[in-house]
Amino acid sequence: MTTGDVVILPVTEKVISKTTVNTIKKFNHTDPSRMYGRAPVELLDNIYMGDLAKNSLLDYLQANACCPFIDYDEVRTDDFHNADPGWDFKAGQEQIKTEVKSSIPTHSESRQAIIDKRDIKVTASHDKGNSWIEPADLESDIHVQVYFYARPYKKGYSDFAALHQDLNADNQALHRIINSKKYDQPLFFGWNTKQSIIQFARTLQPDTWSFGKTSRVYRRCPIKEAMTLLQLVEYFNTH
């Protein structure tokens, strides 16, 4: 992966509409203590960012790849009450499970610094290493990283119930509350396979990383070793 391989994914009105509706459904059923304690607006902002990353990538792939796709959010039967099963969509004739992760660059670092220093986010532990998800047990076969140069909002509501009520009364309020336009330029920063993650766990030291405010630990999966969007389209077309 090089800076020349970074792609701005198009954000269509269809993507925005889908993301808005599903974000509110997920917000209504998300435990605010997941990952780390978050204020109501911060949680809403985080959900929107993650959903937009997935939906913009999927929309691009559906327009550019000659293979079928299944979006978990469109086939789920739990009315958005539960977390996803470890994959966001399936692709290709082999129904390859794919997970999309979204992030904000640390200290607004450059694209080159992201490539040189950062990893595709692959969860290794949800509880600071008290229990582990081994690479071979990862649900998804493909792991994708999307970045946004944006600042998540935290302020505006102190009460989850009040924010629930306002969003369900007018779903367009979401865009004002979090200034959703800041997420209109998702940056595709590469992908890698489950098999590569297994290999990285065997060869990289350290093979995990974390940061202060989360209980999650992540696998090493260097972005500098990631593959491009065109390679992802080709991979899905041939599998």
Disulfide bonds with the S-S distance in Angstrom:
none
